[in-house]
Amino acid sequence: MAHPVVPPSGDGGRTPLIREKAGEFSARYTNFALGLLLGVATINLIDRSIINLLLVPISQDLHLTDWQLGMFTGPAFGIFYALSQIPIARIADRAKRITIIAIALAFWSSMTMVQAAAVGFLTLAMARAAVAMGEAGSGPASQSLITDLFPPERRARAFAIFAFQLPVGAAIGSLIGGWGREYLGWQPVLVIVGIPGLVLALVVWKWLREPTRGYWQPQSQVVANASFGETVRFLVKLPAFRHTVIAYSIWVIAVSAQSFDVVFLERSFGLKPSSIGTLVGFAGLLAMTGYYAAGWIADRLTTRGSVWAPRLPAIFLLLHLVVALFYYNASDVSAVMVLVCIGPLIPATLPLVLNNIQSLAPAHMRAQAAALLLTTSTLIGMSLGPPTVGFLSDWLSADHGKESMRYALMCMVTVGWTWAALHYWLASRTYARDLTAKDQLAADNAVTAGATP
């Protein structure tokens, strides 16, 4: 029996979608698969966020400046992550995605442990680059899988749950990093945190199944593959795609700079690593509310018009900026604790951005579309954010002493998030038209392949 007519969130309700077939897998298995992908992504974020809690002892043991710490957390990771994204995503749009995810997870977990053997800046940076190359393999493939596992009207919420990786990974990484650093030291912490990834890689390899590529659209419109050149030429013609990538990249510049929040809290308030880890961990758990709220709101408002899909990130981001300004201007620990708990409750932008990018890309370009987003944002964002805030902190230290990090972070967030919100708003002006262009490409491909459009 056919399902009711449901307007898809992906196209903002422009045309009704007749659900003539059930999901390829049971709802129970689909949720299980999403849970596995969330687990992989969470380990990815644990490996990234835990470094933030270890920056101070790493700098002390290896005698690094703030600028070198910025290079370690930024370009040493970002450049190699970006360079690895496109080749791996190219394979993911053709080959078995679960195999790519399992291999990538095992590799970066191993390299996380190798970082503990660093004896100086060069060896530390080389190990970090290896972690980046491994982590580049999971994101695009996972996002492509989610798009095939969930129907359009449930996809924003699925991406919201997938985006739990950020708050949950930050929470777990901060707790392990803060308490582990205080009682074990930074090297044992890096060894311990790499072990779960090796175990989960085996689980993914054995239990995750590959869905049909482009399952929720007519299979006559699903092309076997597209070259990277074809993908880039099509997507860059879409203003909504361009503005979303620019906005997200600018946002990442500021967010990656916030890896120095731990340094700010230690220097300005004298908090212990375990206290910071607990505070950040609790905030991460609260943030799940904001992430799911973003997906829930998006799935409902976008049925009223596709303009809301890219407009919501701009609105939510400006709300986050207001809280951030109070946070960086706080003069006592009590105010910091209150603001750290308020910010995560505001709907998040990440799940909406991931959903919008996947909605704009045809099925045979989705992994590469995600890779373009992640490559550009990482190459620009992580390569510029940490070194810039480190440089600003060193420069401002002559006038502001230990408070220099506070003002450096405030500058980065204010400029970055305001600029990003502007581009999200510009994306909303052509989003509906660009979705139509994507649908037309799929129809043209069907005609070329000799199918009925």
The 8 nearest C-alpha neighbors of each residue, nearest first, counted from 0:
[[1, 2, 19, 20, 3, 21, 18, 17],
 [0, 2, 19, 18, 3, 20, 17, 21],
 [1, 3, 18, 19, 0, 4, 17, 20],
 [4, 2, 5, 1, 18, 17, 19, 16],
 [3, 5, 17, 16, 15, 2, 18, 6],
 [6, 4, 16, 15, 3, 7, 17, 152],
 [7, 5, 12, 15, 16, 302, 8, 14],
 [8, 6, 152, 151, 9, 12, 10, 5],
 [9, 7, 152, 11, 10, 151, 301, 298],
 [8, 10, 358, 7, 151, 11, 152, 355],
 [11, 9, 8, 12, 13, 7, 305, 434],
 [10, 12, 305, 301, 302, 304, 8, 13],
 [13, 11, 6, 302, 14, 10, 7, 304],
 [12, 14, 11, 10, 15, 304, 6, 305],
 [15, 13, 12, 16, 6, 10, 7, 11],
 [16, 14, 6, 5, 4, 17, 12, 13],
 [15, 17, 5, 6, 4, 18, 7, 14],
 [18, 16, 4, 19, 15, 5, 3, 2],
 [17, 19, 2, 20, 16, 1, 4, 3],
 [20, 18, 1, 17, 2, 21, 0, 3],
 [21, 19, 18, 22, 1, 2, 23, 0],
 [20, 22, 23, 19, 18, 2, 24, 1],
 [21, 23, 24, 20, 25, 148, 149, 26],
 [22, 24, 21, 25, 210, 148, 214, 211],
 [25, 23, 22, 29, 28, 26, 148, 27],
 [24, 26, 28, 27, 29, 22, 23, 30],
 [25, 27, 29, 28, 30, 24, 22, 31],
 [26, 28, 25, 30, 29, 31, 24, 32],
 [27, 29, 31, 25, 30, 26, 32, 24],
 [30, 28, 26, 32, 31, 27, 25, 24],
 [31, 29, 33, 27, 28, 32, 34, 26],
 [30, 32, 28, 34, 29, 33, 27, 35],
 [33, 31, 35, 29, 34, 30, 28, 36],
 [34, 32, 30, 36, 31, 35, 37, 29],
 [33, 35, 31, 37, 32, 36, 38, 30],
 [36, 34, 38, 32, 37, 33, 31, 39],
 [35, 37, 33, 39, 38, 34, 40, 32],
 [36, 38, 34, 40, 161, 35, 39, 41],
 [39, 37, 35, 41, 36, 40, 34, 42],
 [40, 38, 36, 42, 41, 37, 35, 43],
 [39, 41, 43, 37, 42, 38, 164, 36],
 [42, 40, 164, 168, 38, 44, 43, 39],
 [43, 41, 45, 39, 44, 40, 46, 38],
 [42, 44, 40, 41, 46, 45, 39, 134],
 [43, 45, 168, 47, 41, 46, 42, 48],
 [46, 44, 172, 168, 42, 48, 47, 43],
 [45, 47, 44, 43, 49, 48, 42, 111],
 [48, 46, 44, 45, 49, 50, 43, 51],
 [49, 47, 45, 50, 169, 172, 51, 46],
 [48, 50, 172, 176, 51, 52, 173, 47],
 [49, 51, 53, 48, 52, 47, 54, 46],
 [50, 52, 49, 53, 48, 54, 258, 261],
 [53, 51, 176, 50, 49, 54, 177, 261],
 [52, 54, 50, 51, 55, 56, 185, 57],
 [55, 53, 57, 51, 56, 52, 58, 50],
 [54, 56, 58, 57, 53, 59, 262, 52],
 [57, 55, 59, 58, 54, 53, 60, 185],
 [58, 56, 54, 60, 59, 55, 61, 53],
 [59, 57, 63, 62, 55, 61, 56, 60],
 [58, 60, 56, 62, 57, 61, 55, 63],
 [59, 61, 57, 62, 58, 56, 63, 55],
 [60, 62, 58, 119, 59, 63, 57, 118],
 [63, 61, 59, 58, 60, 64, 57, 119],
 [64, 62, 58, 61, 67, 68, 65, 59],
 [65, 63, 67, 66, 68, 58, 62, 69],
 [66, 64, 68, 389, 67, 69, 63, 393],
 [65, 67, 389, 69, 64, 68, 386, 390],
 [68, 66, 70, 64, 69, 65, 63, 71],
 [69, 67, 65, 71, 66, 70, 72, 64],
 [70, 68, 386, 385, 66, 67, 72, 71],
 [69, 71, 67, 73, 74, 68, 386, 72],
 [72, 70, 68, 75, 69, 73, 124, 67],
 [71, 73, 69, 70, 68, 76, 75, 385],
 [72, 74, 381, 382, 70, 385, 71, 76],
 [75, 73, 382, 77, 76, 78, 70, 381],
 [76, 74, 71, 128, 124, 73, 77, 70],
 [77, 75, 128, 74, 131, 73, 127, 79],
 [76, 78, 74, 80, 377, 381, 378, 382],
 [77, 79, 81, 74, 378, 80, 76, 82],
 [78, 80, 82, 81, 77, 128, 76, 132],
 [81, 79, 131, 77, 132, 83, 135, 78],
 [80, 82, 374, 78, 84, 79, 378, 83],
 [81, 83, 79, 80, 84, 78, 85, 374],
 [82, 84, 80, 81, 132, 85, 86, 135],
 [85, 83, 135, 81, 370, 87, 82, 86],
 [84, 86, 88, 87, 370, 83, 89, 367],
 [87, 85, 89, 88, 84, 83, 90, 82],
 [86, 88, 90, 89, 84, 85, 136, 91],
 [89, 87, 91, 85, 367, 90, 366, 86],
 [90, 88, 86, 87, 92, 91, 85, 367],
 [89, 91, 87, 88, 93, 92, 94, 86],
 [90, 92, 88, 94, 96, 93, 89, 140],
 [93, 91, 89, 90, 366, 363, 94, 88],
 [94, 92, 90, 91, 224, 89, 95, 223],
 [95, 93, 91, 90, 96, 92, 99, 98],
 [96, 94, 97, 98, 91, 209, 99, 93],
 [95, 97, 99, 91, 98, 140, 94, 100],
 [96, 98, 100, 99, 95, 101, 209, 207],
 [99, 97, 101, 96, 100, 95, 102, 204],
 [98, 100, 96, 102, 97, 101, 103, 136],
 [99, 101, 137, 97, 103, 98, 102, 104],
 [102, 100, 200, 104, 98, 103, 99, 204],
 [101, 103, 105, 99, 104, 100, 106, 98],
 [102, 104, 133, 106, 100, 136, 101, 105],
 [105, 103, 101, 106, 102, 107, 200, 100],
 [106, 104, 197, 102, 108, 103, 200, 107],
 [107, 105, 103, 109, 108, 104, 133, 102],
 [106, 108, 133, 130, 110, 109, 104, 105],
 [109, 107, 193, 111, 105, 196, 110, 106],
 [110, 108, 106, 107, 111, 112, 193, 105],
 [109, 111, 113, 107, 112, 130, 108, 129],
 [112, 110, 108, 109, 113, 114, 193, 107],
 [111, 113, 190, 189, 110, 114, 109, 193],
 [112, 114, 110, 115, 111, 116, 126, 109],
 [115, 113, 126, 116, 112, 111, 117, 123],
 [114, 116, 186, 113, 117, 112, 189, 190],
 [115, 117, 114, 113, 118, 186, 112, 123],
 [118, 116, 123, 122, 114, 115, 119, 113],
 [117, 119, 122, 116, 61, 123, 120, 121],
 [120, 118, 61, 121, 122, 117, 123, 62],
 [119, 121, 123, 122, 124, 61, 118, 63],
 [122, 120, 124, 123, 119, 125, 117, 118],
 [123, 121, 125, 117, 124, 119, 120, 126],
 [122, 124, 117, 120, 126, 121, 125, 114],
 [123, 125, 127, 121, 122, 75, 126, 71],
 [126, 124, 128, 122, 127, 123, 121, 129],
 [127, 125, 129, 114, 123, 128, 124, 122],
 [126, 128, 124, 130, 125, 129, 76, 75],
 [127, 129, 131, 76, 125, 126, 75, 130],
 [128, 130, 126, 132, 131, 127, 110, 125],
 [131, 129, 107, 127, 110, 133, 128, 132],
 [132, 130, 80, 128, 134, 76, 129, 133],
 [133, 131, 80, 129, 135, 130, 134, 83],
 [132, 134, 107, 103, 130, 135, 131, 106],
 [133, 135, 131, 136, 132, 107, 137, 130],
 [136, 134, 84, 132, 133, 80, 137, 83],
 [137, 135, 103, 134, 133, 87, 100, 138],
 [136, 138, 100, 140, 135, 141, 134, 139],
 [137, 139, 141, 140, 136, 142, 135, 40],
 [140, 138, 366, 369, 142, 141, 370, 88],
 [139, 141, 143, 96, 142, 138, 137, 366],
 [142, 140, 144, 138, 143, 139, 137, 145],
 [143, 141, 145, 139, 144, 140, 138, 146],
 [142, 144, 140, 146, 366, 141, 145, 365],
 [145, 143, 141, 147, 142, 146, 148, 140],
 [146, 144, 148, 142, 147, 143, 149, 141],
 [145, 147, 143, 144, 148, 149, 142, 154],
 [148, 146, 144, 145, 214, 213, 149, 212],
 [147, 149, 145, 146, 144, 29, 210, 150],
 [148, 150, 154, 147, 146, 145, 153, 151],
 [151, 149, 153, 152, 154, 215, 148, 146],
 [152, 150, 7, 154, 153, 8, 9, 149],
 [151, 153, 7, 8, 150, 154, 298, 6],
 [154, 152, 151, 150, 156, 155, 149, 157],
 [153, 155, 157, 151, 156, 149, 152, 150],
 [156, 154, 294, 158, 157, 354, 153, 298],
 [155, 157, 294, 159, 158, 154, 153, 295],
 [158, 156, 154, 160, 159, 155, 161, 153],
 [157, 159, 161, 155, 350, 160, 156, 162],
 [160, 158, 350, 156, 162, 294, 291, 157],
 [161, 159, 157, 163, 162, 158, 156, 291],
 [160, 162, 158, 37, 163, 159, 157, 164],
 [161, 163, 164, 159, 160, 350, 158, 165],
 [164, 162, 160, 165, 161, 166, 167, 287],
 [165, 163, 41, 162, 168, 167, 40, 166],
 [164, 166, 168, 163, 167, 169, 162, 44],
 [167, 165, 283, 169, 168, 163, 286, 164],
 [166, 168, 170, 164, 169, 283, 165, 163],
 [169, 167, 45, 41, 44, 165, 164, 171],
 [168, 170, 166, 172, 48, 167, 171, 173],
 [280, 171, 169, 283, 167, 173, 168, 172],
 [170, 172, 174, 168, 173, 169, 175, 167],
 [173, 171, 49, 45, 169, 175, 48, 174],
 [174, 172, 276, 176, 170, 171, 175, 49],
 [173, 175, 276, 171, 177, 176, 172, 277],
 [176, 174, 172, 179, 173, 178, 177, 171],
 [175, 177, 173, 49, 179, 52, 174, 180],
 [178, 176, 273, 276, 272, 174, 180, 179],
 [177, 179, 273, 181, 180, 175, 176, 174],
 [180, 178, 176, 183, 175, 182, 181, 177],
 [179, 181, 184, 185, 177, 183, 178, 176],
 [180, 182, 178, 179, 183, 184, 177, 272],
 [181, 183, 179, 180, 184, 178, 177, 273],
 [184, 182, 179, 180, 181, 187, 185, 188],
 [185, 183, 180, 186, 187, 182, 181, 179],
 [184, 186, 180, 188, 187, 53, 189, 183],
 [185, 187, 115, 189, 188, 184, 190, 116],
 [188, 186, 190, 189, 185, 184, 191, 183],
 [187, 189, 191, 185, 186, 190, 179, 192],
 [190, 188, 112, 192, 186, 187, 191, 115],
 [189, 191, 112, 187, 188, 193, 192, 186],
 [190, 192, 188, 193, 189, 194, 187, 112],
 [193, 191, 189, 190, 194, 188, 195, 46],
 [194, 192, 108, 191, 190, 112, 111, 196],
 [193, 195, 196, 197, 192, 191, 198, 108],
 [196, 194, 198, 197, 193, 199, 192, 42],
 [197, 195, 199, 108, 198, 194, 193, 200],
 [196, 198, 105, 200, 195, 194, 199, 108],
 [197, 199, 195, 196, 200, 201, 202, 194],
 [200, 198, 202, 196, 201, 197, 203, 195],
 [201, 199, 101, 203, 197, 198, 202, 105],
 [200, 202, 204, 199, 203, 198, 205, 197],
 [203, 201, 199, 205, 204, 200, 206, 198],
 [204, 202, 207, 200, 206, 201, 205, 101],
 [203, 205, 201, 202, 101, 206, 200, 207],
 [204, 206, 202, 203, 207, 201, 208, 200],
 [207, 205, 203, 202, 204, 208, 32, 201],
 [206, 208, 203, 205, 32, 204, 97, 209],
 [209, 207, 206, 210, 97, 32, 205, 203],
 [208, 210, 97, 211, 207, 95, 96, 144],
 [211, 209, 212, 147, 208, 148, 144, 23],
 [210, 212, 214, 213, 209, 147, 23, 148],
 [211, 213, 214, 147, 210, 362, 221, 363],
 [214, 212, 362, 215, 147, 216, 221, 211],
 [213, 215, 211, 212, 147, 216, 218, 210],
 [216, 214, 213, 150, 147, 217, 151, 149],
 [215, 217, 214, 213, 218, 220, 221, 362],
 [218, 216, 219, 220, 215, 221, 214, 213],
 [217, 219, 221, 220, 216, 213, 214, 215],
 [220, 218, 217, 221, 445, 450, 451, 452],
 [221, 219, 445, 441, 218, 217, 442, 222],
 [220, 222, 218, 219, 213, 362, 223, 363],
 [223, 221, 224, 363, 220, 444, 225, 362],
 [222, 224, 221, 363, 225, 93, 92, 212],
 [225, 223, 363, 222, 93, 92, 226, 364],
 [224, 226, 229, 363, 230, 364, 227, 223],
 [227, 225, 229, 228, 230, 224, 89, 364],
 [226, 228, 230, 229, 231, 225, 89, 367],
 [227, 229, 231, 226, 230, 232, 225, 233],
 [230, 228, 232, 226, 227, 231, 225, 233],
 [231, 229, 227, 233, 228, 232, 234, 364],
 [230, 232, 228, 234, 233, 229, 235, 227],
 [233, 231, 229, 230, 235, 234, 228, 236],
 [232, 234, 230, 231, 236, 235, 229, 237],
 [233, 235, 231, 236, 237, 232, 230, 240],
 [234, 236, 237, 233, 232, 231, 241, 240],
 [235, 237, 234, 233, 238, 232, 241, 240],
 [236, 238, 235, 240, 234, 239, 433, 241],
 [239, 237, 241, 240, 242, 236, 429, 426],
 [238, 240, 426, 430, 242, 237, 241, 429],
 [241, 239, 243, 237, 238, 242, 244, 234],
 [242, 240, 238, 244, 243, 239, 235, 245],
 [241, 243, 245, 422, 426, 239, 244, 240],
 [244, 242, 246, 240, 245, 241, 423, 247],
 [243, 245, 247, 241, 246, 242, 372, 248],
 [246, 244, 242, 248, 243, 247, 241, 249],
 [247, 245, 419, 243, 422, 249, 248, 244],
 [246, 248, 250, 244, 249, 245, 243, 251],
 [249, 247, 376, 251, 245, 250, 380, 246],
 [248, 250, 252, 246, 251, 247, 419, 415],
 [249, 251, 247, 248, 252, 253, 416, 419],
 [250, 252, 380, 254, 248, 253, 249, 255],
 [380, 253, 251, 384, 249, 250, 255, 254],
 [252, 254, 256, 412, 251, 411, 250, 255],
 [255, 253, 251, 257, 256, 252, 250, 258],
 [254, 256, 257, 384, 252, 253, 258, 381],
 [257, 255, 385, 384, 253, 258, 254, 388],
 [258, 256, 259, 254, 260, 255, 253, 408],
 [257, 259, 256, 260, 51, 255, 261, 385],
 [260, 258, 257, 262, 261, 256, 263, 51],
 [261, 259, 263, 257, 262, 258, 264, 408],
 [262, 260, 264, 259, 263, 265, 52, 51],
 [261, 263, 259, 265, 260, 264, 266, 55],
 [264, 262, 260, 266, 261, 265, 404, 267],
 [265, 263, 261, 267, 268, 262, 266, 260],
 [266, 264, 269, 270, 262, 263, 268, 267],
 [265, 267, 263, 269, 264, 268, 401, 262],
 [268, 266, 264, 263, 265, 402, 269, 401],
 [269, 267, 264, 270, 265, 266, 332, 331],
 [270, 268, 265, 266, 267, 271, 264, 263],
 [269, 271, 265, 268, 264, 274, 275, 272],
 [270, 272, 274, 273, 275, 269, 265, 177],
 [273, 271, 177, 275, 274, 276, 181, 270],
 [272, 274, 177, 178, 276, 275, 271, 277],
 [275, 273, 277, 271, 276, 272, 278, 270],
 [276, 274, 278, 272, 277, 273, 279, 271],
 [275, 277, 173, 174, 177, 273, 279, 274],
 [276, 278, 280, 274, 275, 174, 279, 281],
 [279, 277, 275, 281, 280, 276, 274, 282],
 [280, 278, 282, 276, 281, 277, 170, 275],
 [170, 279, 281, 277, 283, 282, 278, 173],
 [280, 282, 284, 278, 283, 279, 277, 285],
 [283, 281, 279, 285, 280, 284, 340, 339],
 [284, 282, 166, 170, 286, 280, 281, 285],
 [283, 285, 281, 286, 282, 287, 167, 166],
 [286, 284, 282, 283, 287, 343, 288, 281],
 [287, 285, 343, 283, 289, 288, 284, 344],
 [286, 288, 290, 285, 289, 284, 163, 291],
 [287, 289, 286, 291, 290, 285, 344, 292],
 [290, 288, 346, 344, 292, 345, 286, 287],
 [291, 289, 347, 287, 293, 159, 292, 288],
 [290, 292, 294, 159, 293, 288, 289, 295],
 [293, 291, 295, 289, 290, 294, 346, 296],
 [292, 294, 346, 290, 296, 291, 295, 347],
 [295, 293, 156, 155, 297, 159, 291, 292],
 [294, 296, 292, 298, 297, 293, 156, 291],
 [297, 295, 293, 299, 294, 298, 292, 300],
 [296, 298, 294, 300, 299, 295, 301, 293],
 [299, 297, 295, 296, 8, 301, 155, 300],
 [300, 298, 297, 296, 301, 302, 295, 303],
 [299, 301, 297, 302, 303, 296, 298, 307],
 [302, 300, 11, 304, 303, 305, 307, 299],
 [301, 303, 12, 11, 300, 304, 299, 8],
 [304, 302, 301, 300, 11, 12, 305, 299],
 [305, 303, 11, 301, 306, 302, 307, 12],
 [304, 306, 11, 301, 307, 308, 431, 10],
 [307, 305, 427, 304, 308, 310, 309, 430],
 [308, 306, 310, 305, 301, 309, 311, 304],
 [307, 309, 306, 305, 310, 301, 311, 297],
 [310, 308, 427, 307, 311, 423, 312, 426],
 [311, 309, 307, 424, 313, 427, 312, 308],
 [310, 312, 314, 313, 309, 307, 308, 315],
 [313, 311, 348, 315, 314, 310, 316, 309],
 [314, 312, 420, 316, 423, 311, 310, 315],
 [315, 313, 311, 317, 312, 316, 318, 310],
 [314, 316, 318, 312, 317, 313, 346, 311],
 [315, 317, 319, 313, 318, 314, 312, 320],
 [318, 316, 320, 319, 314, 315, 313, 321],
 [317, 319, 315, 321, 320, 316, 314, 322],
 [320, 318, 316, 322, 317, 321, 323, 342],
 [321, 319, 323, 317, 318, 322, 324, 316],
 [320, 322, 318, 324, 323, 319, 317, 325],
 [321, 323, 325, 319, 320, 324, 342, 326],
 [324, 322, 326, 320, 325, 321, 319, 327],
 [325, 323, 326, 327, 321, 322, 320, 328],
 [324, 326, 328, 322, 323, 327, 329, 321],
 [327, 325, 323, 329, 324, 328, 335, 338],
 [326, 328, 324, 329, 325, 405, 409, 323],
 [327, 329, 325, 326, 324, 330, 405, 409],
 [330, 328, 326, 327, 331, 334, 325, 335],
 [329, 331, 328, 332, 334, 335, 327, 268],
 [332, 330, 333, 334, 329, 335, 268, 336],
 [331, 333, 335, 334, 336, 268, 330, 329],
 [332, 334, 336, 335, 331, 337, 338, 330],
 [333, 335, 337, 336, 332, 331, 329, 338],
 [336, 334, 332, 338, 333, 337, 326, 339],
 [335, 337, 339, 333, 334, 338, 332, 340],
 [338, 336, 334, 340, 335, 339, 341, 333],
 [339, 337, 341, 335, 340, 336, 326, 342],
 [338, 340, 336, 337, 341, 342, 335, 282],
 [339, 341, 338, 337, 282, 342, 343, 336],
 [342, 340, 338, 344, 339, 343, 337, 345],
 [341, 343, 344, 339, 345, 340, 322, 338],
 [344, 342, 286, 345, 341, 285, 289, 340],
 [343, 345, 289, 342, 341, 286, 288, 346],
 [344, 346, 289, 343, 342, 347, 319, 315],
 [347, 345, 289, 293, 292, 290, 315, 344],
 [346, 348, 290, 289, 293, 349, 345, 315],
 [347, 349, 312, 351, 350, 352, 315, 316],
 [348, 350, 352, 351, 347, 353, 162, 159],
 [351, 349, 159, 158, 353, 352, 162, 348],
 [352, 350, 354, 349, 348, 353, 355, 155],
 [351, 353, 355, 349, 354, 350, 356, 348],
 [354, 352, 350, 356, 351, 355, 349, 357],
 [353, 355, 351, 357, 352, 356, 155, 358],
 [356, 354, 358, 352, 357, 353, 351, 359],
 [355, 357, 359, 353, 358, 354, 352, 360],
 [356, 358, 354, 360, 359, 355, 365, 353],
 [359, 357, 355, 9, 356, 360, 354, 10],
 [358, 360, 356, 357, 434, 355, 437, 361],
 [359, 361, 357, 365, 358, 364, 368, 362],
 [362, 360, 364, 363, 437, 365, 441, 359],
 [361, 363, 213, 364, 365, 221, 360, 212],
 [364, 362, 224, 361, 222, 365, 92, 225],
 [365, 363, 367, 361, 362, 366, 360, 368],
 [364, 366, 368, 367, 360, 362, 143, 357],
 [367, 365, 139, 369, 143, 88, 368, 140],
 [366, 368, 370, 88, 364, 369, 365, 89],
 [369, 367, 365, 371, 370, 366, 364, 372],
 [370, 368, 139, 372, 366, 367, 371, 373],
 [369, 371, 367, 373, 368, 372, 84, 139],
 [372, 370, 368, 374, 369, 373, 375, 367],
 [371, 373, 369, 370, 375, 244, 374, 376],
 [374, 372, 370, 376, 371, 375, 377, 369],
 [375, 373, 81, 371, 377, 376, 370, 372],
 [374, 376, 378, 372, 377, 373, 371, 379],
 [375, 377, 248, 380, 373, 379, 374, 378],
 [378, 376, 380, 381, 77, 374, 379, 375],
 [377, 379, 77, 78, 375, 81, 382, 376],
 [378, 380, 376, 382, 377, 383, 375, 381],
 [252, 381, 379, 251, 377, 376, 383, 248],
 [382, 380, 73, 377, 77, 384, 383, 255],
 [381, 383, 74, 73, 379, 77, 380, 378],
 [384, 382, 380, 381, 387, 386, 379, 385],
 [383, 385, 252, 256, 381, 387, 255, 380],
 [386, 384, 69, 256, 388, 73, 387, 389],
 [387, 385, 69, 389, 70, 388, 66, 384],
 [388, 386, 390, 384, 389, 385, 383, 391],
 [387, 389, 391, 385, 390, 386, 407, 256],
 [390, 388, 66, 386, 392, 65, 387, 391],
 [389, 391, 387, 393, 388, 392, 66, 386],
 [392, 390, 388, 394, 389, 393, 407, 395],
 [391, 393, 404, 403, 389, 395, 394, 390],
 [394, 392, 390, 396, 391, 395, 389, 65],
 [393, 395, 391, 392, 396, 390, 397, 403],
 [396, 394, 392, 403, 397, 393, 398, 399],
 [395, 397, 400, 403, 399, 393, 398, 394],
 [396, 398, 395, 400, 399, 394, 393, 403],
 [399, 397, 396, 395, 400, 403, 394, 402],
 [398, 400, 396, 403, 402, 395, 397, 401],
 [401, 399, 396, 402, 403, 397, 398, 395],
 [400, 402, 403, 266, 399, 267, 396, 404],
 [403, 401, 399, 405, 400, 404, 267, 406],
 [404, 402, 392, 396, 399, 395, 405, 406],
 [405, 403, 392, 407, 402, 406, 263, 408],
 [404, 406, 402, 403, 408, 407, 263, 327],
 [407, 405, 409, 408, 403, 404, 410, 402],
 [406, 408, 404, 410, 409, 391, 392, 405],
 [409, 407, 411, 406, 410, 405, 404, 412],
 [408, 410, 406, 412, 407, 411, 327, 413],
 [411, 409, 407, 413, 408, 412, 414, 406],
 [412, 410, 408, 253, 409, 414, 413, 415],
 [413, 411, 253, 415, 409, 410, 414, 416],
 [414, 412, 410, 415, 411, 416, 409, 417],
 [413, 415, 417, 412, 411, 416, 418, 410],
 [416, 414, 412, 418, 253, 417, 413, 249],
 [415, 417, 419, 418, 250, 412, 413, 414],
 [418, 416, 420, 419, 414, 415, 413, 421],
 [417, 419, 421, 415, 416, 420, 414, 422],
 [418, 420, 246, 416, 422, 421, 417, 249],
 [421, 419, 313, 423, 417, 422, 418, 416],
 [420, 422, 424, 418, 419, 423, 425, 417],
 [423, 421, 425, 242, 246, 424, 419, 420],
 [424, 422, 426, 420, 313, 425, 421, 309],
 [423, 425, 421, 422, 310, 427, 426, 313],
 [424, 426, 422, 427, 423, 428, 421, 242],
 [427, 425, 239, 423, 242, 424, 428, 429],
 [426, 428, 306, 309, 430, 424, 425, 310],
 [427, 429, 426, 425, 430, 306, 424, 239],
 [430, 428, 432, 427, 431, 239, 426, 433],
 [429, 431, 433, 427, 239, 432, 428, 426],
 [432, 430, 434, 433, 305, 429, 435, 306],
 [433, 431, 435, 429, 434, 430, 436, 428],
 [432, 434, 436, 430, 435, 431, 237, 429],
 [435, 433, 437, 431, 436, 432, 359, 430],
 [434, 436, 438, 432, 433, 437, 439, 431],
 [437, 435, 433, 439, 434, 438, 440, 432],
 [436, 438, 434, 440, 435, 439, 361, 433],
 [439, 437, 435, 441, 440, 436, 442, 434],
 [438, 440, 442, 436, 441, 437, 443, 435],
 [439, 441, 443, 437, 442, 438, 444, 436],
 [440, 442, 444, 438, 220, 439, 443, 445],
 [443, 441, 439, 445, 452, 444, 440, 220],
 [444, 442, 440, 446, 445, 441, 439, 447],
 [445, 443, 447, 441, 442, 446, 448, 440],
 [444, 446, 220, 450, 442, 448, 443, 447],
 [447, 445, 449, 443, 450, 448, 444, 452],
 [448, 446, 444, 449, 445, 443, 450, 442],
 [449, 447, 445, 446, 450, 444, 219, 222],
 [448, 450, 446, 447, 445, 451, 444, 452],
 [451, 449, 445, 446, 448, 219, 452, 447],
 [450, 452, 446, 445, 449, 219, 442, 220],
 [451, 442, 445, 446, 450, 220, 219, 443]]
